[in-house]
Amino acid sequence: MLNFKPWDELLRQYVDSQGRVNYQDWKAESRQKLTDWLEEISQIDLKSCCNRDLKLALWLNLYNALTIDRVLSVYPIASIRPTILGIPNWIGFLAFFSRPIYKLSDRSYSLNNIEHDILRPEFSDPRIHFALVCASIGCPLLRNEAYLPESVQTQLKNDAERFINNRAKVYYDSSSNTLYCSQIFKWYRQDFLKVADSIAQYIQKYLSTVEVPKEPRIRYLSYDWSLNQRVNTGC
């Protein structure tokens, strides 16, 4: 039986309400607990996970846990996008997502495998893009709780609402009829257009603060690749 409790406890302990992670304390105190949980999950038989929401919760939790684990393995860092003499090291950056790092049911997975080969095609739900966290400020906020099969649909709805109503990720300027939004809507445009006629229409479904015209201009905000860390200010 899948046990998400250890992952849930770690999130509640080291992630705040704004999705910032206390990597410093997590690495010092509980890195092994995360490693042990990932090892435990690696022993499951995927064929036994026949419930759709159970599988969805599993893959969302695994993606985020593996991302955190990768950061903890090299922390302290300022960003998952490394630089050499101030120039982005694209090889290292792409390897973060494309290198196989986890074995489950006799298959090795990278973060890209989980996102592009499983979550996107199998579940066809663009709300996953508000749940997958790449350890950067520009990402969605990391939940300080695990995804659970009995609540994952509500959690995803809340994730979409929180992301779209965050002015750092989405806002509408009525004076210029411009809808500013995260580059997530550009990168995964086709996913959103499978369930809505336009990006603006999809956003309006969750936007509670303002009415967006049917055809605004779309501008994409700069993506902040700084680490989503919470600085430990304790003495």
Secondary structure by P-SEA (a helix, b strand, c coil): cccaaaaaaaaacccccccccaaaaaaaccaaaaaaaaaaaaaccccccccaaaaaaaaaaaaaaaaaaaaaacccccccccccccccaaaaaaaacccccccccccccccccccccccccccccccccccccccccccccccccccccccaaaaaaaaaaaaaaccccccccccccbbbbccccccaaaaaaaccccaaaaaaacccccccccccbbbbcccccccbbbbbccc
